[in-house]
Amino acid sequence: MKRAAAILTLFAGLAAAPSAWADAIDGDWCSSKGQSIAIAGAKIRIPSGQVIDGRYGRHDFAYQPPQGDPDEGYVIYLELLDEETIMWRRIKDGEVGDIDIWHRCNVTS
């Protein structure tokens, strides 16, 4: 009985944390507006095509767009929601601006 309760508790805890099941944020991501990015560890190819360094976490990524980039002055924060979806946030002076949902490019099942 105790073993069954422990197993149920374990599964309930895992179900409550879906991001723990998600794959890494690395890969190619596309927006509904036709933009794309590619993340490989601490490197990212941003929508302008430049490859820059950012702060990499297995389930998130942040970067500051370089001078001249349309998003210059923002911090871009990407969060993995599930294996196929990220949330894109633009942050300036501590305020969250535009939020967008991106999906993996060329998903095959």
VENHUUR-V864048 format. One record per run of one state. SS is the DSSP state (~ for helix, > for strand, _ for the rest). FROM is the first residue (numbers start at 1). TO is the last residue. Records with the same first field share a line. If there is no record, write none. Layout:
SS->FROM-TO + FROM-TO
This chain:
_->1-1 + 16-17 + 21-26 + 31-35 + 41-42 + 46-50 + 54-54 + 58-59 + 65-74 + 83-84 + 93-94 + 105-109
~->2-15 + 18-20
>->27-30 + 36-40 + 43-45 + 51-53 + 55-57 + 60-64 + 75-82 + 85-92 + 95-104
